[in-house]
Amino acid sequence: MVTDTGDPSANNFKFYNDENTVLFYEFKVQIAEYLSTLKNTSERTLADLIAFNIEHCSTEMRYFGQEVFQLAEATSGNLQDPVYLAARVANLDFARNGINLALARGDLDAIVAPTYSFASSPAAVAGYPDISIPIGLTPQGKPAGLWMYSGYLAEPTLLAYAFDIEQAIHPRTQPEFRGTIPAEPPNAHLCDQPANAAAPVPTASSTARLPYHLGTGKPLPQ
């Protein structure tokens, strides 16, 4: 049995705040670990990357800024920080218990939600399998699909359902030659602004977060 999910209600935004907090803390640490393995660059920390982007603003930030970098840099970068640990525990508890209870109460095999929704986050945070299934194109020509996720080690179930859906609706279509190249995005004019505006330090209890959902780009209520 499979069911649909709806958009998260307003009281669930603590989950997204905690998710962002965990991401910011871990990114600062892990990007430095990654940079330490590279030989053809002098950048070794997140602060180095931020400075590089500011120095080369006209090319690196022509279309979008580095809010995620700045918010991550504003953290302590300590994965033993009580703020990080509290956010991570709360996030895992919310995601795993939420999915487990939904599956158990409804006697469900999987949970289904549309793409372009917030539904990719709970399974990602929980560490549970999540599969994207194409279902066709929107009237505007954008690819559309479904997210389908379930509990721990449920990959065989999800793959079987995804295969059955694709066989039933045959959603994949051949690309079409449109004849023109889409125009470039407009210049965001970020380089006209102060170079290094301070970013707020995210905490498990604050509402400091991006104004949009990182996974989908959708705006979040403020």
VENPEQUI-V400152 format. One record per residue. N is the residue number from 1. RES is the residue in one letter. OMEGA is omega as a letter, one per 40 degrees, with the letter a starting at -180 (999 if undefined). Layout:
N;RES;OMEGA + N;RES;OMEGA
This chain:
1;M;a + 2;V;i + 3;T;i + 4;D;i + 5;T;i + 6;G;i + 7;D;i + 8;P;i + 9;S;a + 10;A;a + 11;N;i + 12;N;a + 13;F;i + 14;K;i + 15;F;a + 16;Y;i + 17;N;i + 18;D;i + 19;E;i + 20;N;i + 21;T;i + 22;V;i + 23;L;a + 24;F;a + 25;Y;a + 26;E;a + 27;F;a + 28;K;a + 29;V;a + 30;Q;i + 31;I;i + 32;A;i + 33;E;i + 34;Y;a + 35;L;a + 36;S;a + 37;T;a + 38;L;a + 39;K;a + 40;N;i + 41;T;i + 42;S;i + 43;E;a + 44;R;a + 45;T;i + 46;L;i + 47;A;i + 48;D;a + 49;L;i + 50;I;i + 51;A;i + 52;F;a + 53;N;i + 54;I;a + 55;E;a + 56;H;a + 57;C;a + 58;S;i + 59;T;a + 60;E;a + 61;M;i + 62;R;a + 63;Y;a + 64;F;a + 65;G;a + 66;Q;a + 67;E;i + 68;V;i + 69;F;a + 70;Q;i + 71;L;i + 72;A;i + 73;E;a + 74;A;i + 75;T;i + 76;S;a + 77;G;a + 78;N;a + 79;L;i + 80;Q;i + 81;D;i + 82;P;i + 83;V;i + 84;Y;a + 85;L;i + 86;A;i + 87;A;a + 88;R;i + 89;V;a + 90;A;a + 91;N;i + 92;L;a + 93;D;a + 94;F;a + 95;A;a + 96;R;i + 97;N;i + 98;G;i + 99;I;a + 100;N;a + 101;L;i + 102;A;i + 103;L;a + 104;A;a + 105;R;a + 106;G;a + 107;D;a + 108;L;i + 109;D;a + 110;A;i + 111;I;a + 112;V;i + 113;A;i + 114;P;i + 115;T;a + 116;Y;i + 117;S;i + 118;F;a + 119;A;i + 120;S;a + 121;S;a + 122;P;a + 123;A;i + 124;A;i + 125;V;a + 126;A;a + 127;G;a + 128;Y;a + 129;P;a + 130;D;a + 131;I;i + 132;S;a + 133;I;i + 134;P;i + 135;I;i + 136;G;a + 137;L;i + 138;T;i + 139;P;i + 140;Q;i + 141;G;i + 142;K;i + 143;P;i + 144;A;a + 145;G;a + 146;L;i + 147;W;i + 148;M;a + 149;Y;a + 150;S;a + 151;G;a + 152;Y;i + 153;L;i + 154;A;a + 155;E;a + 156;P;i + 157;T;a + 158;L;i + 159;L;i + 160;A;i + 161;Y;a + 162;A;i + 163;F;a + 164;D;i + 165;I;a + 166;E;i + 167;Q;a + 168;A;a + 169;I;i + 170;H;a + 171;P;a + 172;R;i + 173;T;i + 174;Q;i + 175;P;i + 176;E;i + 177;F;a + 178;R;i + 179;G;a + 180;T;i + 181;I;i + 182;P;i + 183;A;i + 184;E;i + 185;P;i + 186;P;i + 187;N;a + 188;A;i + 189;H;i + 190;L;a + 191;C;i + 192;D;a + 193;Q;i + 194;P;a + 195;A;a + 196;N;i + 197;A;a + 198;A;i + 199;A;a + 200;P;i + 201;V;i + 202;P;i + 203;T;a + 204;A;a + 205;S;a + 206;S;i + 207;T;i + 208;A;a + 209;R;i + 210;L;i + 211;P;i + 212;Y;i + 213;H;a + 214;L;a + 215;G;a + 216;T;a + 217;G;a + 218;K;i + 219;P;i + 220;L;i + 221;P;a + 222;Q;999
